[in-house]
Amino acid sequence: VTATDADEGLYGHVKYSLKKQTDNAFGIFDLDSESGVITLLRSLDFEEGDAYVLDVQARDGGGLFDTAKVA
């Protein structure tokens, strides 16, 4: 995921975090707090779930944030 902030310095620095995830997604995905890159921690298993939903939050240095749903 990618978020941008036009502010300079600390106020323009964006960090990412997982705010919510479906039970079947817990422990499967990793989110890099600096880059927003989502990676798999293990292989997906169709028998465990056919869909996974993550709520990713991007927060700037000034405390403003927005959330996106990744499915």
N, C-alpha and C positions, 0 to 999 in steps of 0.2 A: 504494500500500500504506500501511497505517497501523499503527503500534505505539504503545502508551502505557506510561508509567512513572509510578508514583504518587510517586516521590521528588521532593523539592524541589530547585531550583537546578540546578547542573551535573550532578548524578547523575540527574536526571529528563529531561535533554535527550537526545533520540533522534536519531541520524544514520543514514542509509541508504546502502548500497553494493551494487553488483552483485558477487557472489562467484563466480558461474559462469554461463555461458550457452552454449547449444548453438552450434555453429559457424555455423549459418545465421542466428542472431540477432545475431552480432557486428557492430557498427557500425550496427544498425538502431534500437536502443532507447537512450534516455537516461533516467537515474534522477536526479531532483533529490535531493541528499543531505540537504536540510533538510526538504522536504515529503513525500518518498516518491512523488511524482507520476512516472509513467512516460509518456514521450512518444515518438513516432516521429521519427527523424531523416530517414527517407525512406519512401516508399510501400512497402507489402508487395507481394511478387510471388509469386503462387501457384506459379509454375513453379520458384522458388528453394526454396520450402519450404511445406508445408501446416500446420506446427506450429512453434512457437517456445517455448523453455523458458528461464526466467531464475531463478537462485537469488538472492534478495534478502535481505540481512542488515540487521537493525536492531540498533544498539549504543547503549547508554546511556553517560553520562559516567563511570560507575563501571567500565566494561569488560565488563559483562554483555551478552550478545547472544542473538539467536534468528534462525533462517533460515526463509524461506518460499519455496516453489516457485510461480512464476507461469507458467502455460502459456497 
